[in-house]
Amino acid sequence: MIIIIKIVIPLEFTERLFEGLSHDHQLHLALSNPVYAHVFANYCKQKYTTLDLDKFEHEAQYLSHIIPICGSSVEEITGDSCRYSNLELIQQHCTNVKSITLAVGNLSHYTFVQNMKSITTLNLFLHYDDPAIYDVLQELPLLTALLLTPFSETYIDKILRLVDLEMLCLGYGKKECPLNIIQICNTFKKLSFLVIQTGEITGGTLIQTHSYSTLRMVSLSADKVAHLPSFPKAIFLSIGGDSFRAKYDWNSWIMKHANTVLALEIGTTKNAIVAIESCKALRALKVLIWSAEASEGYLSSLLEVARRKGCSLELVVNCLLGYLTVSKVLKDTPNTDFAWVTMTC
């Protein structure tokens, strides 16, 4: 008579087998037995929650063995090159991906994206606008955050179908037609974070259908602005680029948020000091300053209002002359440890 004794080794003990081993030895042990492969997947669960496609390309042979074992642990995928190999392994084994960030030419090589139904966050920086992306978006039922740069205003109707979005960032629009901010805010009732960079923002003839009280962070950049709603719960407002050169009463718009805004990013504009002063809860202020506008009197006024309100102050300039001017004012003004200058190209 043959007696078979089955010994069950606790998972904690078997995981210790992998401690101290090199990557190659860990992999060799995992491939030697299905039980060890399962233990290895649990052991590496935290290590492989993020998959960098650049690393995948450089270590293709190693990861081609890892992905079949640990692919279900991957929750985030990132990449910033034009082309990668072995992407079929990702589509087959990475079944629980929540977030994808890609900076690539287009999505033609990344067919796995539309097949990952678990995606909640999609961040795409494409080298040029790809019309196919707007159909891909329709295949992602759990999507709540979309960051798309560049984008085409003519396809906004397809973006508006993603009614569950909580974050929407549309960068570097092609300036094909005006973008209706009322239509966007009416559609996305769960939206808390909105970024728009486009040629023209308008409200058209649409009527605001609800209070937009879910929106907490709003960043707008446009050459022309016709109408903007107010956001009663906004804590962060950013008016970027040349928006302050558009003929719009930005000061009045800022003052509508005076009771809630904690952080404010603005350009230089007439009476900006009055708008800043009205923000009762302000804790962080960022001001874009062009060299011709960097007068010592204006800078001193900014420093004084920031000091009175007890908020930090970042002064952003776009040339060396502006940097030197602001630096001198900061150096000559006592007690300005709450303020600093940065230069952007």
N, C-alpha and C positions, 0 to 999 in steps of 0.2 A: 504494500500500500504506500502510495506517495502522498506525503503531507505537504501542502503548499502554505507557506506562511507569508502573509502580505504585511509588509511594514510600511506604515504611512509616516513620512518624515515631515515635521511641521514646516510651513512655508518660511518662517523666520530663520530656521536652521539652514535650509537650502539656499536662501538668499546670501547667507554668509559665505557660501562657496565662491561667490563672485567678488567678494571684497578682497582687494589687494591684487587682483588679476589685471593684466593689461587688457586693452580693448580687444586685441586679437585673441587672447586666451579666453576672455569672456565669451566672445562670439563662437569660438571653436567649441566650447563647452555647451553653449546653447544649441548649436546645430547638431550636437551628438545625440540628443534625446528630446522628444516632444515635451517631456515633463520639465526638463531644464529650459527649454525654449519658453515655456509658460512662466517659469520662475524668473527668467531673464527679462521678460516683458514687464513683469511687476517691479523688478529691481530697477529698471531703467525708465519707469513711467514718468518720473519728474524730469529726467534728463532730456527726454525726447518729446516734451510737450510742444516745443518750438522747432520747426524744421527750416533751416536756412538753405535755400536752393543753391547758393554759391558753394556752401560746404558740401552739399549733395553732389555737385559737379566735380569738386576737387577730390572727394573721397567716394567716388561712384561705386567702386568695387566693394568697399566696406559697407556703405549704406544700402547697397542692393541686397545685402543679407539682413541688415538691421530692419529695414522698412517692413518686410513681410512678418517679422516678429513683433515689432513695437509700433507699427503704423497706427493701430487703434488708439495709441496714447497721444498722437499728434493732434494738437488743438489749434496751432497757429503755423502758417506758412508764409515765409518772406522770400523775396528775390529781387535783384536789381540788374540782371543781365538780360541780353536779348534772346538767348536760346539755351535750353538745358536738355540733357538726355535722360532717358529712363523715367519720364514723367508718367508712363503708364503704371508704374509701381505705386505712385502716389494715389492715382485714381482708384486702384484696386484695393489698397490696404489702409489708406488714411481715411477712415470712414466717419471720424468724429471731429472734423476740422470746424472750428468756430470762426476763425479770423484769417483772412488772406490779404497780404500787402505785397503788391508787385509794381516795380518801376521798369516797364518793358516797352518794346515797340508797339505791339498790339497783342490781342488775345488769341490770335489764330493758332498759336502753338500750345495754348493752355486750355485745351478742351475740358480738362478735369474740373475747372472752376464751375461750370454750369451743372455739373453732375454731383456736386457736393451740396446736398440739400440741407446740411446742418449749419451752413455758413450764416452767421449773424452780422459779421462786420467785413466789408469789402472796401479796401483802400487801393485804388488804381491810379498810378501816375504813368500815363501812356505818352510815348514820344509824339504821337499824333492822334487826333480823334478817330475812333474806330466805331462806325455805325452799328457793328455787330454787337457791341457791348450792351446796347439798350434792349436787345432781345435776350441776351444772357441774364440780365437782371430779373426778367420775368420768371426765370427758372429757379429762383432762390426764395422759397416761401417763408423762411425764418429771418430774412434780412431786416435788421433794425438800424444799421449804420452804414451809410454809403458816402465814401470820399472819392470823388472822380475829378481828375485833372488830365487833360483839358476836357471840356464838354461842349456839346452843341445845343444852343437854345431851341433849335427846331425840333429836338427830340424830348423836350421837357414833358410832353404829354405821356411818354412812356415812363418817365421817372415818377410822375404823379400817380401812377398805378400802384406804387409801393407804399400803400397807405399806412403801414405799420412803422415807418421810419421814425426813429427817435433822434437820429443825427443825420444831417444832410450837409455835405461840403461840396460845392461845385466851384472848381477853380479854373481860372483862365478861359472864360467863355470865348467863343469865336466871334461874338458881337454881331450875330446874324439878325437878331430881332430883339425887341424889349422883353425883359423877363418880368412877369407879373407876380410881385411878392404877395399880394393879397390871395391870389389863386394858390400859391404854394402853402401859405399859412392856413388857409381854409381847409386844404386837403389833408395836411399832416397834423392831426389833432393830438398826437403824442410827442410831437417834435420838441426837443429841449435844447438842441444845438444846431444853429444854422449859419453857414458860411456861403456867401455868394460873391464871386468875382466876375463881372460881366460888363458889357458896354452901357446898357441902360436898364434901370429899374423903374417900374411903373406900378400903378395900382389899377389902371384902366377904369372901367365903370363898375367893377365888382364891389360888393358890399361885404364888410367883415362879418362873418357868421358866428364867431365866438371870440372870447377875450384874449386868446393866445397866451394864456397864463402858464402853460407848460414850458414856454421858451425861456431859458435862463441865460443862454450865451448866444450873442448875435454879432456876426462880423460881416460888414458890407463894403464892397469896393466897386465903384461904377463911375463912368465918365459923365453920365447924366442921370439925375434922379428926379422923378416927377411926383412921387408920393410914397410915404412910408407910414405904416401903422405904428402904434406904440405897443410895448410889451411890458405889461404891468408887474411881472415878476423877474425881469431881466437883472442879472447881477454882473454881467460882463458885456460891454459894448465896444466894438472896434470899427472904426471908419478908416479904411486903408487906402493906399495908393494916392491917386489924384482926386479922390472923391470930394475933398474939401474945396477943390477948385470948381466943382459943379455948382450951378446956381440953385442952391437949396438951403433952407434955413436950418442948418445943422444944430445951431445953438438951442433953438426952441425944441428940436427933437430930443436932444440930450436932456434938457431940463424936464421933459415929461417923465424921465426915469430917475429923477433926482433922489427919490426916497429909497430906491432899491439897488442902484448900481454900486458895486464894490470895486470893479476894475474898469478903467476907461483907456482906450487907445484912440488918439485923434491926431489930425494934422493941424497945422497952424491956420487959424482963421480969426477974422475980426471978432472981438468980444468973446473969444474962447475962455478968457479968464472968468467972465461972468457965468458961463455954462459950467465950468469946473467948480466954481465956488458954490453953485447950487446943489451939487451932489453931496448929500448929507452923510452918507455912509462910506464914502470913497476911501479905499485903502491902497490902491495901486494906480498910478497914472503914467501913461506912456505917450510922448508927444513927438511926432515926426516934424523935423525942422529943416527947411531948405536953407541954403547958405545965405540967400538974400534976406531971409526973415530972422536970422539969428542975431538980432540986435541985443545989446546988453540990457536995455530997459525991459524988453519982453521976457528975456531969460530970468531977470531978477524978479519979475512979477510971477512967473511960473514957480520959482523957488519959494517965494513968499507964501503963495496960496497952498503949495504942497506942505510947507512947514506948519501952517495954521491948521490944516486938516489932518496932519499926522499921517500922511500917506507917502509911499515911496514914489520917486520920480525918475523915469528913464527918458533921456533925451536922445533921439535917434537922428543922426545927420547922414547926408549922402555924399559928402566930399570932405577933403582934408581941411579946407578953409573953415567949414562949419565946425569940424571937430576941434580945431585949434581955438576958435572963438568961444565955444561952449566950455572947453576945458579951462580957459583962462577965467571965465566968469565963476566957475565952480571953485577954482583955486583962490580967487580973490574974495569970495564970499565965505564968511565964517560959518561953521556948523552946518555943512552940507553933506554929512555922511549918509543921508537918506536919498541922495541923488547921484546919478552917474551918466556918462555919455557913451554911446556905441555908434559905430559907423557901418553903414550898409552900402553895398555897391548899387 
